[in-house]
Amino acid sequence: MSNKTQPSQPSPSKYARRYPVGAEIVDHGVSFRVWAPAQEAVSLLLLDSSEREMDRDADGYFSLVVSGISAGALYQFKLAGNADPAADPASRFQPKGPSGPSMVVDPDDFLWHDQNWKGVGPAHQVLYEMHVGTFTPEGTYASATEKLQFLKEIGITCLELMPVNEFCGEFGWGYDGVLPYAPTRLYGEPDHLRRFIDKAHQLGMGVILDVVYNHFGVGDRFREFSPDYFTDRYWNEWGSSINFDGDSSAPVREFFAKNAAYWIDEYHFDGLRLDATQALYDSSDVHIMAEIAKEASAAAGTKTIYLVAENEPQDTRLVRSFDHSGYDLDALWNDDFHHSAMVALTGRHEAYYHDHIGRAQEFISSAKYGYLFQGQRYDWQDAPRGQPGLDLQPTNFVHFLQNHDQIANSGTGVRMDRLASPARVRALTALLLLGPQTPMLFQGQEFGASSPFYYFADQSGELVDIVRQGRIDFLKQFPSLKDTTFAETMPVPAERSTFERSKLNWSEMDANAHIAALHQDLLTLRRLFQAGARDKGWSRIDGSVLGPSAFSLRFFADDPEDEKLLLINLGEDLSIASRADPLISPPVDRQWSMVWSSEDMAYGGGGRRPFDLQRRGTLGADTALLFCPVLAARHRTPDRESLLAWQDAISAACPD
């Protein structure tokens, strides 16, 4: 976060524990500690079948230091009255899956090469959402590492990994995790993840992690250690809510807040994306999100971190400072921008697209203010939605045209460029990547991947049908998906083929080189603009409606040379003779010169149509044009005779 750096802290001694729970290397052995107030006794089972009773500490904790063992040792906990041993709730690795033994991991064994890395802040970022299991055919950290150079060349500055914590089954999105401290064995070993992050840092890219702190997935055993991990005072659509504010909630809060610190400390993640924060229920004086922000910041030391949240109710308190009763996060995913874009792309506003019309004013308002709904009535929910945020900065919002949820929610899992014309997709891509908010791409978007992205979750038994039916019921909010044919043909989440079909086909990168070029050129322009305005900054952003689906965005700067004008037309050809609009006027002693067009043939467009704003012209259908100011004289007014003839001609012509 931009102002969340902390004084440098000395490395802790191995004589002392660093975290309240889990297995940690200490001098001459390993320290084990677990919170299990529901148990009268807890024993440690080592791989050699030796059983050692743990010491009962205060507040329901059990601990034990075992000498003669080191990293790689396998262990489980035996709980009184339960013959089935359990994994450590704070396990650092599960080599045989969540029901198998936990492994002792020494984070100091890995040799980092990022000592000069300063971290990631909210400014000048281009995010890239990635699901490790489908990003490459192999679905591993190692294979993903090999693609980092390509992402760097495209212009990505920060990777956002979908959850990587351990979950049940052999494939899934990761949001149903059961062991929050253990990176899943499905993608590789812990050091493979560290190597991925280390390589990204060497290339100048940050990495943040999507974390789920609002529920546990099916298969967790936390109740056996303590039912106080959960509360029934709040409803949660994904399962039991986590107890952040009830009796015995202090160790629960600590478990999750320290988990946030752990990923930043031991894996050098540059921040977190907090999933579905509306389900983090907490009436405490200090909200759990604020506590997470403080712990994460402290773990970063002198490095800068980046904290992003998903929040369906659009609560702007999340990105306000502690001093202003906020939670001190950096940015919020903005569904409003996505919904307007999807309606503009498809012409359909079903279900939660109901309140968006995809017209010019929505895109102007979104560029200026981020959220479109900031407390006014929202018809889909028959209630107000959002909180005021007119004073927030563009960096407080993450904009996207695709993400994992929204692609899967199409029902057929198809990507947006399969739902709309290529020209309109190019124009909206220009708006996304040249707009003031932080842009995010979803894996494969940068080269026009054709692979769908389905909802997939490896389940067995009755859960197969329960999960599938739940998915069908959720998608029935879209009238078109109430069709019985959809229920019959929707890919089964539990089938491995659903997962395999969601993997990227990297051979398309060459076939779709024109799409990659579009993204690369736009991000190059974005970097150049930011570099030009880095010291002086944009003084403000404004926009005007040119037509129902056409608009301008003006980027003002202290230095006129740094100003920009972006014209977007998402409708049919629009004739422009003149506009009674000062936002179209060029800076003093300069004229606008078109420097980029989404219709360039290099991007698969129909051709770069000349456009001079000093003359009558036509803004082509489904086109984005970028203008920069250049030193140039104004066109002279015609002589009197020519002017009178011109005025007679246009007076006699039929008005548009």
C-alpha positions as semicolon CSV with decimal commas, in nm:
position;residue;x (nm);y (nm);z (nm)
1;M;0,000;0,000;0,000
2;S;0,123;0,345;-0,085
3;N;0,182;0,464;0,271
4;K;0,196;0,140;0,463
5;T;0,569;0,086;0,493
6;Q;0,713;-0,004;0,832
7;P;1,058;0,032;0,989
8;S;1,297;-0,249;0,906
9;Q;1,272;-0,536;1,153
10;P;1,554;-0,773;1,247
11;S;1,520;-1,138;1,153
12;P;1,368;-1,334;1,442
13;S;1,586;-1,582;1,623
14;K;1,520;-1,948;1,560
15;Y;1,496;-1,984;1,938
16;A;1,159;-1,810;1,923
17;R;0,840;-1,887;1,736
18;R;0,730;-1,644;1,469
19;Y;0,360;-1,737;1,444
20;P;0,109;-1,841;1,710
21;V;0,022;-2,177;1,549
22;G;0,175;-2,438;1,321
23;A;0,509;-2,619;1,309
24;E;0,821;-2,404;1,309
25;I;1,192;-2,478;1,308
26;V;1,358;-2,372;1,632
27;D;1,699;-2,441;1,777
28;H;1,770;-2,819;1,777
29;G;1,422;-2,917;1,672
30;V;1,067;-2,823;1,578
31;S;0,806;-2,634;1,779
32;F;0,444;-2,749;1,734
33;R;0,152;-2,538;1,853
34;V;-0,223;-2,568;1,792
35;W;-0,538;-2,403;1,928
36;A;-0,781;-2,675;2,035
37;P;-0,991;-2,559;2,332
38;A;-1,254;-2,823;2,252
39;Q;-1,005;-3,098;2,337
40;E;-0,902;-3,224;2,677
41;A;-0,583;-3,364;2,527
42;V;-0,394;-3,349;2,197
43;S;-0,112;-3,578;2,091
44;L;0,148;-3,534;1,820
45;L;0,186;-3,829;1,583
46;L;0,513;-3,840;1,391
47;L;0,559;-4,046;1,076
48;D;0,742;-4,319;1,268
49;S;0,412;-4,371;1,456
50;S;0,554;-4,234;1,778
51;E;0,291;-4,054;1,983
52;R;0,373;-3,768;2,216
53;E;0,126;-3,590;2,437
54;M;0,134;-3,214;2,393
55;D;0,147;-2,966;2,680
56;R;-0,168;-2,772;2,754
57;D;-0,103;-2,398;2,756
58;A;-0,330;-2,110;2,846
59;D;-0,637;-2,015;2,640
60;G;-0,684;-2,357;2,481
61;Y;-0,345;-2,391;2,312
62;F;-0,134;-2,707;2,307
63;S;0,239;-2,704;2,234
64;L;0,541;-2,929;2,215
65;V;0,905;-2,893;2,107
66;V;1,057;-3,207;1,956
67;S;1,433;-3,232;1,912
68;G;1,609;-3,440;1,652
69;I;1,370;-3,366;1,364
70;S;1,382;-3,098;1,095
71;A;1,222;-2,976;0,771
72;G;1,050;-3,257;0,582
73;A;0,922;-3,433;0,894
74;L;0,561;-3,555;0,861
75;Y;0,313;-3,533;1,146
76;Q;-0,055;-3,529;1,245
77;F;-0,257;-3,449;1,553
78;K;-0,450;-3,711;1,747
79;L;-0,755;-3,566;1,916
80;A;-0,912;-3,723;2,221
81;G;-1,200;-3,952;2,132
82;N;-1,123;-3,950;1,759
83;A;-0,933;-4,238;1,604
84;D;-0,882;-4,051;1,275
85;P;-0,572;-3,827;1,299
86;A;-0,609;-3,472;1,170
87;A;-0,383;-3,242;0,973
88;D;-0,246;-2,935;1,144
89;P;-0,499;-2,649;1,091
90;A;-0,195;-2,429;1,026
91;S;-0,009;-2,687;0,819
92;R;0,259;-2,540;0,593
93;F;0,230;-2,822;0,336
94;Q;0,023;-3,136;0,271
95;P;0,222;-3,360;0,033
96;K;-0,054;-3,624;0,026
97;G;-0,355;-3,394;0,033
98;P;-0,561;-3,231;0,309
99;S;-0,647;-3,557;0,486
100;G;-0,285;-3,676;0,493
101;P;0,005;-3,583;0,719
102;S;0,136;-3,229;0,746
103;M;0,497;-3,148;0,662
104;V;0,741;-2,931;0,854
105;V;0,872;-2,657;0,622
106;D;1,170;-2,430;0,681
107;P;1,116;-2,105;0,487
108;D;1,480;-2,009;0,538
109;D;1,595;-2,298;0,319
110;F;1,501;-2,103;0,005
111;L;1,758;-1,866;-0,143
112;W;1,585;-1,547;-0,256
113;H;1,722;-1,314;-0,524
114;D;1,486;-1,021;-0,466
115;Q;1,676;-0,831;-0,197
116;N;1,643;-0,507;-0,394
117;W;1,272;-0,551;-0,461
118;K;1,076;-0,260;-0,312
119;G;0,728;-0,406;-0,334
120;V;0,410;-0,301;-0,512
121;G;0,192;0,005;-0,454
122;P;-0,145;0,104;-0,599
123;A;-0,009;0,342;-0,863
124;H;0,079;0,244;-1,221
125;Q;-0,029;-0,121;-1,195
126;V;-0,166;-0,352;-1,462
127;L;-0,310;-0,663;-1,297
128;Y;-0,335;-1,011;-1,443
129;E;-0,563;-1,267;-1,279
130;M;-0,429;-1,620;-1,305
131;H;-0,549;-1,968;-1,204
132;V;-0,231;-2,175;-1,177
133;G;-0,403;-2,506;-1,252
134;T;-0,537;-2,390;-1,590
135;F;-0,278;-2,131;-1,688
136;T;-0,062;-2,395;-1,858
137;P;-0,126;-2,755;-1,972
138;E;0,088;-2,880;-1,682
139;G;-0,089;-2,658;-1,430
140;T;0,214;-2,603;-1,208
141;Y;0,411;-2,316;-1,059
142;A;0,714;-2,431;-1,257
143;S;0,539;-2,420;-1,594
144;A;0,376;-2,087;-1,510
145;T;0,721;-1,946;-1,431
146;E;0,823;-2,010;-1,791
147;K;0,547;-1,774;-1,914
148;L;0,644;-1,477;-1,698
149;Q;0,873;-1,322;-1,956
150;F;0,585;-1,309;-2,206
151;L;0,358;-1,137;-1,953
152;K;0,632;-0,886;-1,877
153;E;0,666;-0,807;-2,248
154;I;0,290;-0,759;-2,284
155;G;0,302;-0,498;-2,009
156;I;0,174;-0,675;-1,699
157;T;0,310;-0,529;-1,376
158;C;0,140;-0,741;-1,110
159;L;0,003;-1,095;-1,108
160;E;-0,304;-1,184;-0,902
161;L;-0,311;-1,555;-0,823
162;M;-0,644;-1,717;-0,755
163;P;-0,630;-1,904;-0,419
164;V;-0,350;-2,158;-0,387
165;N;-0,424;-2,292;-0,038
166;E;-0,495;-2,662;0,007
167;F;-0,842;-2,789;-0,084
168;C;-1,007;-3,128;-0,121
169;G;-1,002;-3,304;-0,456
170;E;-0,768;-3,294;-0,754
171;F;-0,889;-2,972;-0,917
172;G;-1,090;-2,664;-0,826
173;W;-1,097;-2,287;-0,822
174;G;-0,940;-2,278;-0,475
175;Y;-1,211;-2,076;-0,301
176;D;-1,316;-2,384;-0,101
177;G;-0,987;-2,414;0,085
178;V;-0,958;-2,620;0,401
179;L;-0,604;-2,538;0,516
180;P;-0,527;-2,166;0,472
181;Y;-0,152;-2,184;0,543
182;A;-0,068;-2,473;0,308
183;P;-0,004;-2,405;-0,062
184;T;-0,171;-2,691;-0,246
185;R;0,043;-2,986;-0,352
186;L;-0,143;-2,989;-0,687
187;Y;0,069;-2,706;-0,829
188;G;0,405;-2,806;-0,682
189;E;0,609;-2,776;-0,365
190;P;0,631;-2,465;-0,147
191;D;0,969;-2,369;-0,290
192;H;0,825;-2,392;-0,642
193;L;0,582;-2,117;-0,545
194;R;0,865;-1,915;-0,395
195;R;1,066;-1,960;-0,714
196;F;0,770;-1,833;-0,919
197;I;0,745;-1,518;-0,707
198;D;1,123;-1,470;-0,701
199;K;1,137;-1,487;-1,081
200;A;0,850;-1,241;-1,115
201;H;1,036;-0,997;-0,891
202;Q;1,352;-1,037;-1,096
203;L;1,148;-0,942;-1,403
204;G;1,002;-0,639;-1,225
205;M;0,653;-0,782;-1,165
206;G;0,469;-0,806;-0,836
207;V;0,253;-1,097;-0,721
208;I;-0,053;-1,073;-0,495
209;L;-0,259;-1,363;-0,363
210;D;-0,636;-1,411;-0,358
211;V;-0,730;-1,522;-0,006
212;V;-1,062;-1,650;0,131
213;Y;-1,130;-1,557;0,493
214;N;-1,511;-1,575;0,489
215;H;-1,560;-1,955;0,512
216;F;-1,389;-2,294;0,490
217;G;-1,454;-2,541;0,211
218;V;-1,618;-2,881;0,245
219;G;-1,384;-3,122;0,419
220;D;-1,241;-2,895;0,688
221;R;-1,202;-3,032;1,041
222;F;-1,179;-2,708;1,235
223;R;-1,485;-2,783;1,451
224;E;-1,300;-3,075;1,606
225;F;-1,038;-2,832;1,736
226;S;-1,294;-2,569;1,836
227;P;-1,651;-2,488;1,733
228;D;-1,561;-2,127;1,815
229;Y;-1,402;-2,095;1,472
230;F;-1,760;-2,049;1,350
231;T;-2,070;-1,850;1,432
232;D;-2,436;-1,898;1,344
233;R;-2,519;-1,531;1,407
234;Y;-2,455;-1,439;1,042
235;W;-2,582;-1,597;0,722
236;N;-2,322;-1,699;0,466
237;E;-2,412;-1,835;0,123
238;W;-2,096;-2,049;0,106
239;G;-2,111;-2,219;0,446
240;S;-2,067;-2,138;0,814
241;S;-1,950;-1,785;0,886
242;I;-1,620;-1,731;1,062
243;N;-1,638;-1,606;1,420
244;F;-1,459;-1,271;1,422
245;D;-1,655;-1,098;1,696
246;G;-1,813;-1,355;1,929
247;D;-1,697;-1,547;2,233
248;S;-1,342;-1,683;2,203
249;S;-1,292;-1,499;1,875
250;A;-0,949;-1,356;1,960
251;P;-0,754;-1,669;1,854
252;V;-0,968;-1,692;1,539
253;R;-0,891;-1,333;1,446
254;E;-0,525;-1,397;1,512
255;F;-0,528;-1,713;1,300
256;F;-0,648;-1,523;0,992
257;A;-0,464;-1,195;1,045
258;K;-0,138;-1,383;1,090
259;N;-0,218;-1,588;0,780
260;A;-0,218;-1,263;0,581
261;A;0,119;-1,175;0,732
262;Y;0,254;-1,526;0,665
263;W;0,203;-1,513;0,288
264;I;0,380;-1,178;0,268
265;D;0,657;-1,275;0,508
266;E;0,747;-1,632;0,409
267;Y;0,651;-1,623;0,040
268;H;0,727;-1,258;-0,041
269;F;0,382;-1,196;-0,186
270;D;0,333;-0,826;-0,257
271;G;-0,019;-0,808;-0,121
272;L;-0,355;-0,977;-0,110
273;R;-0,692;-0,976;-0,280
274;L;-0,960;-1,037;-0,015
275;D;-1,248;-1,244;-0,151
276;A;-1,615;-1,157;-0,085
277;T;-1,542;-0,920;0,201
278;Q;-1,913;-0,857;0,252
279;A;-1,915;-1,198;0,424
280;L;-1,644;-1,098;0,673
281;Y;-1,893;-1,016;0,948
282;D;-1,743;-0,825;1,238
283;S;-1,897;-0,581;1,485
284;S;-1,572;-0,533;1,678
285;D;-1,427;-0,189;1,736
286;V;-1,144;-0,285;1,500
287;H;-1,280;-0,470;1,197
288;I;-1,094;-0,787;1,100
289;M;-1,008;-0,629;0,763
290;A;-0,834;-0,342;0,937
291;E;-0,645;-0,592;1,153
292;I;-0,545;-0,789;0,842
293;A;-0,418;-0,468;0,679
294;K;-0,206;-0,384;0,983
295;E;-0,057;-0,733;1,013
296;A;0,017;-0,752;0,641
297;S;0,184;-0,413;0,646
298;A;0,397;-0,505;0,946
299;A;0,505;-0,828;0,776
300;A;0,619;-0,635;0,468
301;G;0,876;-0,437;0,665
302;T;1,019;-0,165;0,442
303;K;0,845;-0,300;0,131
304;T;0,524;-0,153;-0,003
305;I;0,222;-0,383;-0,034
306;Y;-0,102;-0,373;-0,230
307;L;-0,433;-0,480;-0,075
308;V;-0,739;-0,527;-0,298
309;A;-1,090;-0,631;-0,200
310;E;-1,399;-0,772;-0,364
311;N;-1,710;-0,622;-0,208
312;E;-2,051;-0,678;-0,367
313;P;-2,232;-0,403;-0,166
314;Q;-1,966;-0,153;-0,285
315;D;-1,870;-0,025;0,060
316;T;-1,612;0,249;0,012
317;R;-1,505;0,239;0,377
318;L;-1,270;-0,043;0,281
319;V;-1,033;0,196;0,104
320;R;-1,055;0,480;0,353
321;S;-0,777;0,528;0,604
322;F;-0,787;0,416;0,966
323;D;-0,811;0,783;1,063
324;H;-1,134;0,813;0,864
325;S;-1,299;0,502;1,012
326;G;-1,183;0,291;0,719
327;Y;-0,996;-0,036;0,681
328;D;-0,695;0,107;0,495
329;L;-0,709;-0,120;0,190
330;D;-0,593;0,013;-0,146
331;A;-0,846;-0,082;-0,411
332;L;-1,184;-0,239;-0,484
333;W;-1,294;-0,455;-0,775
334;N;-1,550;-0,250;-0,970
335;D;-1,831;-0,469;-1,102
336;D;-2,016;-0,161;-1,227
337;F;-1,762;-0,103;-1,503
338;H;-1,776;-0,468;-1,605
339;H;-2,156;-0,473;-1,613
340;S;-2,179;-0,159;-1,828
341;A;-1,920;-0,303;-2,064
342;M;-2,100;-0,636;-2,096
343;V;-2,428;-0,465;-2,178
344;A;-2,251;-0,250;-2,436
345;L;-2,094;-0,564;-2,584
346;T;-2,405;-0,781;-2,595
347;G;-2,704;-0,548;-2,575
348;R;-2,851;-0,766;-2,301
349;H;-2,910;-0,662;-1,942
350;E;-3,046;-0,970;-1,770
351;A;-3,019;-1,049;-1,400
352;Y;-2,753;-0,841;-1,224
353;Y;-2,691;-0,648;-1,548
354;H;-3,045;-0,512;-1,508
355;D;-2,947;-0,163;-1,389
356;H;-2,677;-0,097;-1,649
357;I;-2,753;0,024;-2,001
358;G;-2,398;0,031;-2,142
359;R;-2,426;0,384;-2,277
360;A;-2,188;0,676;-2,292
361;Q;-2,270;0,846;-1,962
362;E;-2,203;0,531;-1,761
363;F;-1,849;0,505;-1,896
364;I;-1,779;0,873;-1,833
365;S;-1,908;0,848;-1,476
366;S;-1,712;0,530;-1,417
367;A;-1,389;0,691;-1,540
368;K;-1,445;0,991;-1,313
369;Y;-1,586;0,826;-1,001
370;G;-1,529;0,449;-1,012
371;Y;-1,846;0,296;-0,871
372;L;-2,166;0,398;-1,049
373;F;-2,387;0,304;-0,754
374;Q;-2,282;0,499;-0,447
375;G;-2,597;0,489;-0,236
376;Q;-2,881;0,552;-0,480
377;R;-3,160;0,307;-0,562
378;Y;-3,056;-0,017;-0,731
379;D;-3,360;-0,171;-0,893
380;W;-3,228;-0,529;-0,911
381;Q;-3,211;-0,543;-0,532
382;D;-3,506;-0,307;-0,474
383;A;-3,288;-0,106;-0,234
384;P;-3,001;0,143;-0,230
385;R;-2,658;0,007;-0,321
386;G;-2,312;0,136;-0,241
387;Q;-2,160;0,409;-0,028
388;P;-2,042;0,758;-0,128
389;G;-1,702;0,763;-0,294
390;L;-1,694;1,072;-0,516
391;D;-1,371;1,179;-0,344
392;L;-1,185;0,853;-0,412
393;Q;-0,897;0,827;-0,657
394;P;-0,884;0,620;-0,979
395;T;-0,628;0,390;-0,814
396;N;-0,894;0,296;-0,559
397;F;-1,070;0,090;-0,829
398;V;-0,976;-0,214;-1,034
399;H;-1,154;-0,230;-1,371
400;F;-1,188;-0,538;-1,587
401;L;-1,378;-0,678;-1,882
402;Q;-1,334;-1,037;-1,767
403;N;-1,260;-1,226;-1,447
404;H;-1,303;-1,584;-1,328
405;D;-1,654;-1,528;-1,190
406;Q;-1,796;-1,334;-1,479
407;I;-1,673;-1,566;-1,752
408;A;-1,811;-1,869;-1,570
409;N;-2,138;-1,685;-1,505
410;S;-2,205;-1,664;-1,878
411;G;-2,339;-2,017;-1,832
412;T;-2,141;-2,152;-2,125
413;G;-1,811;-2,028;-1,985
414;V;-1,734;-1,837;-2,303
415;R;-1,521;-1,527;-2,309
416;M;-1,648;-1,184;-2,404
417;D;-1,490;-1,179;-2,749
418;R;-1,714;-1,476;-2,839
419;L;-2,020;-1,269;-2,747
420;A;-1,950;-0,946;-2,937
421;S;-1,793;-0,806;-3,252
422;P;-1,411;-0,787;-3,259
423;A;-1,428;-0,412;-3,331
424;R;-1,636;-0,336;-3,022
425;V;-1,413;-0,558;-2,808
426;R;-1,108;-0,364;-2,933
427;A;-1,272;-0,031;-2,851
428;L;-1,362;-0,139;-2,497
429;T;-1,016;-0,288;-2,450
430;A;-0,876;0,056;-2,531
431;L;-1,106;0,211;-2,271
432;L;-0,994;-0,043;-2,012
433;L;-0,621;-0,013;-2,076
434;L;-0,605;0,363;-2,134
435;G;-0,862;0,457;-1,869
436;P;-0,758;0,610;-1,536
437;Q;-0,846;0,316;-1,310
438;T;-0,619;0,016;-1,254
439;P;-0,688;-0,235;-1,535
440;M;-0,696;-0,611;-1,488
441;L;-0,680;-0,882;-1,753
442;F;-0,789;-1,242;-1,704
443;Q;-0,547;-1,511;-1,819
444;G;-0,544;-1,553;-2,195
445;Q;-0,736;-1,232;-2,259
446;E;-0,416;-1,074;-2,384
447;F;-0,401;-1,311;-2,682
448;G;-0,770;-1,379;-2,740
449;A;-0,780;-1,726;-2,586
450;S;-1,076;-1,929;-2,706
451;S;-1,075;-2,170;-2,414
452;P;-1,377;-2,129;-2,187
453;F;-1,347;-2,088;-1,813
454;Y;-1,602;-2,303;-1,636
455;Y;-1,682;-2,347;-1,272
456;F;-1,507;-2,670;-1,173
457;A;-1,475;-2,843;-0,834
458;D;-1,366;-3,202;-0,779
459;Q;-1,641;-3,350;-0,562
460;S;-1,769;-3,702;-0,496
461;G;-2,084;-3,870;-0,374
462;E;-2,395;-3,663;-0,324
463;L;-2,194;-3,341;-0,347
464;V;-2,160;-3,388;-0,724
465;D;-2,531;-3,332;-0,780
466;I;-2,568;-3,079;-0,499
467;V;-2,295;-2,854;-0,637
468;R;-2,416;-2,890;-0,995
469;Q;-2,777;-2,812;-0,904
470;G;-2,667;-2,520;-0,690
471;R;-2,482;-2,379;-0,986
472;I;-2,785;-2,422;-1,213
473;D;-3,014;-2,256;-0,958
474;F;-2,776;-1,961;-0,922
475;L;-2,759;-1,904;-1,296
476;K;-3,138;-1,916;-1,332
477;Q;-3,141;-1,550;-1,236
478;F;-3,060;-1,506;-1,606
479;P;-3,392;-1,570;-1,787
480;S;-3,211;-1,716;-2,088
481;L;-3,052;-1,980;-1,862
482;K;-3,387;-2,103;-1,733
483;D;-3,404;-2,297;-2,057
484;T;-3,414;-2,667;-1,967
485;T;-3,157;-2,733;-2,236
486;F;-2,899;-2,539;-2,036
487;A;-2,954;-2,756;-1,727
488;E;-2,907;-3,065;-1,943
489;T;-2,592;-2,947;-2,117
490;M;-2,408;-2,740;-1,853
491;P;-2,065;-2,896;-1,793
492;V;-2,060;-3,091;-1,468
493;P;-1,827;-2,910;-1,225
494;A;-1,702;-3,239;-1,078
495;E;-1,595;-3,390;-1,412
496;R;-1,227;-3,361;-1,489
497;S;-1,306;-3,273;-1,850
498;T;-1,465;-2,947;-1,729
499;F;-1,135;-2,855;-1,568
500;E;-0,923;-2,968;-1,864
501;R;-1,132;-2,772;-2,115
502;S;-1,067;-2,456;-1,913
503;K;-0,691;-2,472;-1,968
504;L;-0,528;-2,217;-2,193
505;N;-0,415;-2,327;-2,537
506;W;-0,087;-2,141;-2,578
507;S;-0,059;-2,228;-2,948
508;E;-0,325;-1,959;-3,000
509;M;-0,074;-1,695;-2,899
510;D;0,088;-1,708;-3,245
511;A;-0,241;-1,742;-3,432
512;N;-0,378;-1,438;-3,249
513;A;-0,065;-1,224;-3,265
514;H;-0,278;-0,924;-3,368
515;I;-0,470;-0,940;-3,039
516;A;-0,148;-0,964;-2,838
517;A;-0,018;-0,666;-3,034
518;L;-0,330;-0,466;-2,942
519;H;-0,276;-0,526;-2,571
520;Q;0,098;-0,471;-2,586
521;D;0,067;-0,143;-2,777
522;L;-0,205;-0,011;-2,548
523;L;-0,004;-0,092;-2,238
524;T;0,303;0,070;-2,392
525;L;0,096;0,385;-2,447
526;R;-0,029;0,362;-2,089
527;R;0,328;0,347;-1,956
528;L;0,435;0,640;-2,170
529;F;0,144;0,853;-2,051
530;Q;0,209;0,766;-1,688
531;A;0,578;0,843;-1,727
532;G;0,495;1,182;-1,876
533;A;0,256;1,266;-1,594
534;R;0,447;1,090;-1,316
535;D;0,588;1,407;-1,158
536;K;0,316;1,652;-1,255
537;G;0,022;1,413;-1,248
538;W;-0,322;1,434;-1,404
539;S;-0,494;1,736;-1,257
540;R;-0,836;1,593;-1,343
541;I;-1,034;1,372;-1,580
542;D;-1,358;1,476;-1,744
543;G;-1,577;1,355;-2,026
544;S;-1,864;1,440;-2,256
545;V;-2,144;1,250;-2,424
546;L;-2,107;1,271;-2,803
547;G;-2,397;1,040;-2,878
548;P;-2,597;0,768;-2,701
549;S;-2,301;0,528;-2,730
550;A;-2,017;0,771;-2,806
551;F;-1,816;0,979;-2,564
552;S;-1,492;1,162;-2,500
553;L;-1,254;1,144;-2,206
554;R;-1,017;1,436;-2,148
555;F;-0,708;1,382;-1,938
556;F;-0,591;1,719;-1,807
557;A;-0,236;1,780;-1,684
558;D;-0,034;2,071;-1,550
559;D;0,178;2,055;-1,864
560;P;-0,038;2,082;-2,178
561;E;0,196;1,843;-2,360
562;D;0,083;1,565;-2,126
563;E;-0,289;1,604;-2,191
564;K;-0,479;1,337;-2,383
565;L;-0,815;1,303;-2,554
566;L;-0,980;0,965;-2,598
567;L;-1,284;0,925;-2,824
568;I;-1,490;0,607;-2,800
569;N;-1,783;0,515;-3,023
570;L;-1,969;0,194;-2,935
571;G;-2,247;0,259;-3,184
572;E;-2,286;0,329;-3,556
573;D;-2,087;0,588;-3,754
574;L;-2,118;0,932;-3,595
575;S;-2,077;1,252;-3,799
576;I;-1,899;1,531;-3,616
577;A;-1,920;1,882;-3,762
578;S;-1,860;2,074;-3,443
579;R;-1,930;2,028;-3,074
580;A;-2,042;2,297;-2,832
581;D;-1,817;2,138;-2,575
582;P;-1,497;2,291;-2,434
583;L;-1,360;1,946;-2,344
584;I;-1,293;1,889;-2,714
585;S;-1,088;2,208;-2,743
586;P;-0,710;2,160;-2,768
587;P;-0,457;2,309;-2,525
588;V;-0,333;2,658;-2,602
589;D;-0,120;2,689;-2,919
590;R;-0,176;2,322;-2,997
591;Q;-0,406;2,101;-3,198
592;W;-0,514;1,743;-3,147
593;S;-0,331;1,482;-3,351
594;M;-0,459;1,125;-3,374
595;V;-0,183;0,891;-3,254
596;W;-0,369;0,560;-3,223
597;S;-0,677;0,385;-3,360
598;S;-0,840;0,059;-3,258
599;E;-0,919;0,002;-3,626
600;D;-0,553;-0,025;-3,722
601;M;-0,512;-0,326;-3,951
602;A;-0,229;-0,449;-3,729
603;Y;-0,498;-0,536;-3,473
604;G;-0,737;-0,697;-3,722
605;G;-0,924;-0,373;-3,778
606;G;-1,079;-0,241;-4,096
607;G;-0,829;0,040;-4,143
608;R;-0,717;0,359;-3,975
609;R;-0,963;0,623;-4,094
610;P;-0,821;0,980;-4,105
611;F;-0,975;1,213;-3,849
612;D;-0,893;1,583;-3,810
613;L;-1,086;1,753;-3,530
614;Q;-1,043;2,087;-3,708
615;R;-1,256;1,960;-3,993
616;R;-1,584;1,781;-4,032
617;G;-1,538;1,411;-3,992
618;T;-1,688;1,078;-3,901
619;L;-1,614;0,887;-3,585
620;G;-1,635;0,531;-3,710
621;A;-1,858;0,269;-3,556
622;D;-1,707;0,063;-3,275
623;T;-1,388;0,265;-3,271
624;A;-1,152;0,410;-3,013
625;L;-0,922;0,698;-3,112
626;L;-0,647;0,855;-2,904
627;F;-0,531;1,213;-2,959
628;C;-0,227;1,397;-2,827
629;P;-0,158;1,771;-2,851
630;V;0,102;1,893;-3,100
631;L;0,229;2,241;-3,174
632;A;0,023;2,351;-3,473
633;A;-0,155;2,659;-3,603
634;R;-0,533;2,685;-3,604
635;H;-0,703;2,657;-3,940
636;R;-0,773;3,003;-4,072
637;T;-1,126;3,132;-4,119
638;P;-1,212;3,133;-4,491
639;D;-1,222;3,463;-4,677
640;R;-1,557;3,644;-4,667
641;E;-1,679;3,524;-5,006
642;S;-1,594;3,160;-4,935
643;L;-1,743;3,181;-4,586
644;L;-2,073;3,324;-4,711
645;A;-2,096;3,047;-4,971
646;W;-2,025;2,787;-4,703
647;Q;-2,286;2,932;-4,469
648;D;-2,546;2,946;-4,747
649;A;-2,475;2,581;-4,827
650;I;-2,507;2,452;-4,473
651;S;-2,813;2,671;-4,405
652;A;-2,987;2,512;-4,703
653;A;-2,884;2,161;-4,604
654;C;-3,113;1,941;-4,399
655;P;-3,007;1,933;-4,034
656;D;-2,868;1,607;-3,900
